[in-house]
């Protein structure tokens, strides 16, 4: 990299050792400042948003493993609808992800 031509640029005053160790590093300071800004914005957003609005992501996930080693369950096929019907009684389902014949993830909208 070349050094900045503008002598007022904070990067023009920096030496290689400072950059390597992160001391007197304007780039590191800017990155840390941005992280603090994002955290503050999230805190303000969470306080304004309130707890009842919820999160767009699923809060609780349940993994169901299909037992294919048992002779009585080898020929049974389980569909997404079957899982939704049987697991809806535990809470509102956000999504169901099937993984071949190995199992499925049922994601709920609340953690209860």
Secondary structure, 3 states (H helix, E strand, C coil): CCCCCCCCCHHHHCCHHHHHHCCCCHHHHHHHHHHHHHHHHHHHHHHHHCCCCCCCCCCEEEEEECCCCCCCCCCCCCCHHHHHHHHHHHCCEEEEEEECCCEEEEEECCCC
